[in-house]
Amino acid sequence: MSKPSIHFNISERKILLRVFDILSILALLYFVGNTFDFDYFTITKENWRWVFVLILYVSIFGTVFELYDLQKSSKIEKISTSIVFTVSTTVLFYFLTPFFTPVLPDNRLQILFFFFSILIALFLWRWAYISFIVSPRFYKKVLVIGETSNIETIVDTFNASDPNYKIVGFVNCEVSKNAGVKFKGVPEYRPNEIREVVERENLSEIVVASYSTENITSEIYYTLIKLLEEGFPINEYTQVYEDLTQRIPVQFVGKDFYRYFPFSRNNQNKFYLFFHRLFDVLISVAGLLIGIAFLPLIVLGNLLGNRGPLFYLQDRVGKNGNVFKIIKFRTMIKNAEKSGAVWAKKGDTRITPFGKFLRHSRLDEIPQFINILKGEMSLIGPRPERPFFVKELSRMLPFYETRHMVKPGLTGWAQVKTRYGSSVDDSLLKLQYDLYYIKHRGFFLDMNVLIKTLSTVIFFRGQ
């Protein structure tokens, strides 16, 4: 069997981006310092703290401004805005913390040298990344084995999740084959061609995407066993799906559901839960204080633009299915649901002009810090839904009520990873993200959610 092609996994590419972002910046600053009249930032043993703070700021603001989003990073026109925002904010904060960084220079030209050195370094490295790493030679080539009904979903999902993950073919594992697959140029191969395709295409992986192992023919089964014995990677679709998309594909989970939900031990970890609650309280107090500062503006906007009650209370389903009253600043017209509960959607005519501003800025969420202090909600968790929709969605979506095993959140993995839910399909997508959070929740994932929430607020993505 030929040697598989070289490729970088998602985690490897994110590490590669972070490491070379820093190395390129430090290298160009070192070059500029030794070539031009630039001595504001020097790399020496004595100035290690300056270097550390710069690395820290670039890492933090690069994450906030989505510098390490692989979809954005694959195109220079998409990542350019993130680079400019990251560099501008990094330089600003670097100048504002002179206790840890160099004192501002008398010669303002030094500031321009510093800013443009970092900016040019990032643009040069990202251009190199797009030209060489995000190229066919580093694609992860995959053969999918499964039922014909799955192929369209699989191809769409993998293409949307990772630009370097390429499905080069499909093998129908069903014993009774009614029709071939003709979808977006993905060729179908016969079971006896599996080994030939592996060698000819220099495949990196085979993904088995079957609802039932009983559908896999004996010919395919023994071919896969032989390849596995030779050390070739063969993976199950749901695990690959989870790794690529960071959500759990509940629509592909069957009677052996318990295999897919080894939920995080942190759900019962007293240490984690104690600090999670402490963090909730501290952030809620700070959030309410910030809310008080914005309150005069919100009251005035409500009087002029909303013309009615300032607050809006609504029943929501919390942990273990308990119903509580969520508190928000009102963003819709009065009696918006006099005809019954309906989905809120983008461009909803019931939202007032000032309500649009509150939603886009997320200021309408500030009163929910009261729910968090009362213990009805947490800062991070699945978004609490209304009883009517919970009842409906529980009938249509498998494992929907599993969301209620943790407290609902003001923000969460689903909220920062997808758009506002306005249909059953949107709810399915959000459910996949919610279950991923419950399965993997911990300090690092919580921090990831908070950083992505900052990105959502900064880029005005609230709805």
FENFEN-V621284 format. One record per pair of residues at least 6 apart in sequence whose C-alpha atoms are under 8 Angstrom apart, sorted by sequence separation. I is the first residue (numbers start at 1). J is the second residue. D is the distance in Angstrom with one decimal. If there is no record, write none. Layout:
BEGIN
I_J_D + I_J_D
END
This chain:
BEGIN
32_38_6.7 + 33_39_6.0 + 62_68_7.0 + 66_72_7.9 + 67_73_7.0 + 72_78_5.2 + 73_79_5.5 + 95_101_7.3 + 98_104_7.4 + 105_111_7.6 + 159_165_6.8 + 181_187_7.3 + 182_188_7.7 + 197_203_7.7 + 210_216_7.7 + 228_234_6.7 + 241_247_7.5 + 242_248_5.4 + 266_272_6.1 + 267_273_7.4 + 302_308_7.2 + 317_323_4.5 + 318_324_6.7 + 358_364_5.1 + 371_377_5.6 + 372_378_5.3 + 394_400_5.3 + 420_426_7.7 + 421_427_5.8 + 456_462_6.9 + 72_79_5.3 + 94_101_6.5 + 95_102_7.9 + 158_165_6.7 + 159_166_7.3 + 181_188_6.1 + 241_248_7.3 + 242_249_7.1 + 253_260_7.5 + 266_273_7.2 + 316_323_5.5 + 317_324_6.5 + 372_379_6.8 + 393_400_6.9 + 394_401_6.3 + 419_426_7.9 + 33_41_7.5 + 43_51_7.0 + 95_103_7.8 + 158_166_7.8 + 180_188_7.0 + 241_249_7.0 + 302_310_6.4 + 315_323_6.3 + 316_324_5.5 + 437_445_7.7 + 33_42_6.8 + 41_50_7.6 + 95_104_6.7 + 315_324_5.6 + 316_325_6.2 + 355_364_8.0 + 421_430_7.4 + 224_234_7.7 + 238_248_7.3 + 315_325_4.7 + 316_326_6.3 + 238_249_6.3 + 299_310_7.1 + 314_325_5.3 + 315_326_6.3 + 390_401_7.7 + 418_429_7.8 + 29_41_7.5 + 30_42_7.0 + 67_79_6.7 + 155_167_6.9 + 313_325_5.9 + 314_326_5.4 + 418_430_7.1 + 29_42_7.9 + 30_43_6.8 + 313_326_5.5 + 314_327_7.0 + 238_252_7.3 + 313_327_4.9 + 336_350_6.3 + 67_82_5.6 + 312_327_5.9 + 313_328_6.6 + 415_430_7.7 + 66_82_6.3 + 67_83_6.6 + 170_186_6.9 + 172_188_7.5 + 311_327_6.8 + 312_328_5.2 + 414_430_5.1 + 417_433_7.7 + 65_82_5.4 + 169_186_5.4 + 170_187_6.3 + 171_188_5.7 + 172_189_7.7 + 311_328_5.7 + 312_329_5.8 + 333_350_5.7 + 414_431_7.5 + 65_83_8.0 + 168_186_6.2 + 169_187_5.0 + 170_188_4.8 + 171_189_5.2 + 172_190_7.4 + 173_191_7.6 + 311_329_4.5 + 312_330_5.0 + 332_350_5.3 + 333_351_6.3 + 414_432_8.0 + 67_86_7.7 + 151_170_7.7 + 167_186_7.2 + 168_187_7.2 + 169_188_5.8 + 170_189_6.0 + 171_190_6.1 + 172_191_7.7 + 310_329_5.8 + 311_330_5.2 + 332_351_4.2 + 333_352_6.1 + 414_433_4.9 + 62_82_7.5 + 65_85_6.8 + 169_189_6.8 + 171_191_6.3 + 310_330_5.8 + 331_351_5.7 + 332_352_5.4 + 413_433_6.0 + 414_434_5.7 + 62_83_7.7 + 65_86_6.2 + 309_330_7.1 + 331_352_6.0 + 382_403_6.5 + 413_434_6.4 + 412_434_7.7 + 91_114_7.9 + 142_165_7.5 + 144_167_7.1 + 171_194_7.9 + 331_354_7.1 + 332_355_6.3 + 62_86_5.4 + 91_115_6.5 + 140_164_6.0 + 141_165_6.4 + 142_166_6.1 + 143_167_5.9 + 146_170_7.6 + 148_172_6.1 + 306_330_7.9 + 331_355_3.8 + 382_406_7.9 + 384_408_5.2 + 413_437_6.2 + 61_86_5.4 + 139_164_4.7 + 140_165_4.9 + 141_166_5.0 + 142_167_4.8 + 143_168_5.9 + 144_169_6.4 + 145_170_5.8 + 146_171_6.5 + 147_172_5.5 + 306_331_7.3 + 330_355_7.0 + 331_356_6.9 + 381_406_7.1 + 382_407_7.4 + 383_408_5.4 + 384_409_7.0 + 138_164_7.2 + 139_165_5.9 + 140_166_5.9 + 141_167_5.9 + 142_168_5.9 + 143_169_5.1 + 144_170_4.8 + 145_171_4.7 + 146_172_5.4 + 147_173_5.9 + 208_234_7.4 + 306_332_7.6 + 308_334_7.0 + 381_407_6.2 + 382_408_4.8 + 383_409_5.4 + 88_115_7.5 + 139_166_6.4 + 141_168_6.2 + 142_169_7.3 + 143_170_5.8 + 144_171_6.3 + 145_172_6.1 + 146_173_5.2 + 147_174_6.0 + 192_219_7.7 + 205_232_7.1 + 206_233_6.5 + 207_234_5.9 + 208_235_6.3 + 209_236_6.4 + 210_237_7.8 + 306_333_6.9 + 331_358_7.0 + 381_408_4.7 + 382_409_5.4 + 383_410_6.7 + 58_86_6.9 + 61_89_7.1 + 87_115_7.1 + 136_164_7.8 + 143_171_7.6 + 145_173_6.2 + 146_174_7.4 + 191_219_7.0 + 192_220_7.8 + 195_223_7.7 + 205_233_5.1 + 206_234_4.8 + 207_235_5.0 + 208_236_5.1 + 209_237_4.8 + 331_359_7.3 + 380_408_7.2 + 381_409_3.8 + 383_411_6.9 + 403_431_7.5 + 58_87_7.5 + 61_90_6.7 + 134_163_7.9 + 135_164_7.7 + 191_220_5.9 + 194_223_7.7 + 204_233_7.2 + 205_234_5.9 + 206_235_6.3 + 207_236_5.7 + 208_237_5.6 + 209_238_7.6 + 378_407_5.9 + 380_409_4.3 + 381_410_7.1 + 382_411_7.5 + 383_412_6.9 + 134_164_6.7 + 205_235_7.4 + 207_237_5.7 + 377_407_5.4 + 378_408_6.0 + 379_409_5.0 + 380_410_5.9 + 381_411_6.4 + 382_412_5.7 + 87_118_6.7 + 152_183_6.9 + 376_407_7.1 + 377_408_5.2 + 378_409_4.7 + 379_410_5.0 + 380_411_5.1 + 381_412_4.8 + 382_413_7.4 + 383_414_7.9 + 393_424_7.2 + 397_428_6.8 + 400_431_6.7 + 403_434_6.6 + 58_90_6.0 + 87_119_6.1 + 148_180_7.7 + 376_408_7.8 + 377_409_5.6 + 378_410_6.5 + 379_411_6.2 + 380_412_4.9 + 381_413_7.3 + 382_414_7.0 + 383_415_7.5 + 403_435_6.7 + 406_438_7.5 + 22_55_6.4 + 57_90_5.6 + 148_181_6.5 + 168_201_7.9 + 207_240_7.7 + 331_364_7.3 + 377_410_7.2 + 379_412_8.0 + 380_413_7.9 + 402_435_7.6 + 416_449_6.9 + 329_363_7.9 + 330_364_7.1 + 393_427_7.9 + 84_119_7.0 + 329_364_4.7 + 403_438_7.7 + 22_58_7.7 + 54_90_7.6 + 57_93_7.8 + 83_119_7.2 + 328_364_5.6 + 329_365_7.0 + 413_449_5.9 + 416_452_6.0 + 57_94_7.7 + 173_210_7.9 + 328_365_5.7 + 329_366_7.8 + 412_449_6.2 + 416_453_6.0 + 328_366_7.0 + 329_367_6.9 + 411_449_7.6 + 83_122_7.0 + 328_367_5.3 + 411_450_7.9 + 54_94_7.1 + 83_123_7.5 + 175_215_6.6 + 327_367_5.6 + 328_368_6.2 + 416_456_6.8 + 18_59_7.2 + 53_94_7.8 + 174_215_5.3 + 175_216_7.4 + 211_252_6.6 + 327_368_5.4 + 173_215_6.3 + 174_216_6.3 + 175_217_6.3 + 211_253_7.9 + 326_368_6.6 + 368_410_7.0 + 411_453_7.1 + 80_123_7.7 + 173_216_5.1 + 174_217_7.0 + 211_254_7.4 + 327_370_7.6 + 420_463_6.5 + 173_217_6.3 + 327_371_7.1 + 326_371_6.7 + 365_410_7.4 + 306_352_6.2 + 53_100_7.2 + 173_220_7.3 + 305_352_6.9 + 306_353_7.7 + 341_388_7.5 + 53_101_7.3 + 305_353_6.4 + 306_354_6.5 + 305_354_5.2 + 306_355_7.2 + 18_68_7.5 + 50_100_6.5 + 76_126_7.4 + 305_355_7.8 + 17_68_6.9 + 49_100_6.7 + 50_101_5.1 + 76_127_6.8 + 49_101_7.4 + 50_102_7.0 + 302_354_7.0 + 324_376_7.1 + 382_434_5.5 + 73_126_7.5 + 301_354_6.3 + 381_434_7.5 + 14_68_6.2 + 76_130_7.3 + 75_130_6.8 + 143_198_8.0 + 14_70_7.5 + 74_130_5.7 + 381_437_7.7 + 73_130_7.4 + 319_376_7.8 + 318_376_6.8 + 150_209_7.5 + 318_377_7.2 + 10_70_7.9 + 74_134_6.3 + 141_201_7.6 + 143_203_7.3 + 41_102_7.0 + 141_202_7.4 + 142_203_5.8 + 145_206_7.4 + 40_102_6.7 + 141_203_5.0 + 142_204_6.1 + 143_205_6.7 + 144_206_5.9 + 145_207_6.2 + 146_208_6.0 + 147_209_7.3 + 140_203_7.4 + 141_204_5.4 + 142_205_5.1 + 143_206_4.9 + 144_207_4.9 + 145_208_4.8 + 146_209_4.6 + 147_210_6.0 + 40_104_7.8 + 140_204_5.8 + 141_205_6.8 + 142_206_5.6 + 143_207_6.3 + 144_208_6.0 + 145_209_5.8 + 146_210_4.7 + 147_211_7.8 + 323_387_7.7 + 40_105_6.5 + 140_205_7.7 + 142_207_7.0 + 144_209_6.8 + 145_210_7.4 + 318_384_6.2 + 380_446_7.0 + 317_384_5.7 + 316_384_5.7 + 317_385_5.8 + 316_385_5.3 + 317_386_6.0 + 380_449_7.6 + 40_110_6.3 + 146_216_7.9 + 316_386_4.4 + 317_387_5.9 + 39_110_7.6 + 40_111_8.0 + 315_386_6.0 + 316_387_6.1 + 38_110_6.1 + 291_363_7.9 + 314_386_7.9 + 315_387_7.1 + 41_114_7.6 + 317_390_7.7 + 40_114_7.8 + 346_420_7.7 + 38_113_7.1 + 291_366_6.2 + 345_420_7.3 + 291_367_7.9 + 345_421_7.3 + 346_422_8.0 + 344_421_7.8 + 345_422_5.1 + 288_366_6.7 + 344_422_5.9 + 287_366_6.8 + 288_367_7.4 + 343_422_5.3 + 321_401_8.0 + 343_423_7.0 + 32_113_7.9 + 288_369_6.6 + 162_244_6.9 + 287_369_6.8 + 288_370_7.9 + 158_241_7.6 + 161_244_6.1 + 321_404_6.0 + 161_245_5.7 + 285_369_7.6 + 320_404_5.2 + 29_114_7.4 + 32_117_7.5 + 284_369_4.9 + 319_404_4.7 + 320_405_5.7 + 158_244_7.3 + 284_370_7.3 + 318_404_6.2 + 319_405_5.7 + 320_406_7.5 + 158_245_7.9 + 317_404_7.8 + 319_406_5.4 + 29_117_6.1 + 157_245_7.9 + 284_372_6.8 + 319_407_4.7 + 28_117_6.2 + 29_118_7.3 + 74_163_7.4 + 284_373_6.6 + 318_407_6.0 + 319_408_6.7 + 28_118_7.5 + 71_161_7.6 + 318_408_5.8 + 71_162_6.9 + 281_372_7.2 + 25_117_7.2 + 70_162_7.1 + 71_163_6.7 + 280_372_6.8 + 281_373_5.8 + 25_118_5.3 + 28_121_6.2 + 70_163_7.8 + 280_373_7.4 + 284_379_8.0 + 362_457_6.9 + 25_121_5.2 + 283_379_8.0 + 361_457_6.2 + 24_121_5.5 + 25_122_6.7 + 360_457_7.8 + 24_122_6.8 + 280_378_6.2 + 280_379_5.6 + 361_460_5.9 + 21_121_7.8 + 360_460_5.3 + 361_461_7.9 + 362_462_6.0 + 21_122_6.1 + 24_125_6.6 + 277_378_7.5 + 360_461_6.0 + 361_462_6.3 + 360_462_4.0 + 359_462_5.5 + 360_463_5.4 + 21_125_7.0 + 359_463_5.3 + 20_125_7.3 + 356_463_7.4 + 346_463_6.8 + 7_137_7.8 + 8_138_6.8 + 6_137_7.4 + 7_138_4.5 + 8_139_7.9 + 5_137_7.7 + 6_138_5.7 + 7_139_5.8 + 8_140_7.6 + 5_138_7.4 + 6_139_7.8 + 7_140_5.5 + 6_140_7.7 + 5_140_7.6 + 267_406_7.6 + 251_398_7.3 + 250_398_6.7 + 250_399_7.4 + 10_162_7.7 + 272_442_7.5 + 267_438_7.6 + 272_443_7.8 + 264_438_6.6 + 267_441_7.6 + 263_438_6.3 + 264_439_4.8 + 266_441_6.6 + 263_439_4.1 + 264_440_5.2 + 266_442_6.3 + 262_439_6.6 + 263_440_6.8 + 264_441_6.1 + 261_439_6.5 + 264_442_7.8 + 250_432_6.5 + 249_432_6.0 + 248_432_4.7 + 247_432_4.9 + 248_433_6.6 + 247_433_4.5 + 246_433_6.9 + 247_434_7.6 + 248_435_6.3 + 247_435_7.0 + 248_436_5.6 + 247_436_4.9 + 246_436_6.5 + 242_436_7.9 + 1_198_8.0 + 2_199_5.5 + 5_202_5.5 + 7_204_8.0 + 1_199_6.0 + 4_202_5.0 + 5_203_6.7 + 3_202_6.8 + 4_203_5.7 + 5_204_6.3 + 2_202_6.8 + 4_204_5.3 + 10_244_7.5 + 64_451_5.6 + 63_451_7.0 + 64_452_6.2 + 63_452_7.8 + 66_455_7.3 + 64_454_6.4 + 65_455_5.9 + 64_455_5.2
END
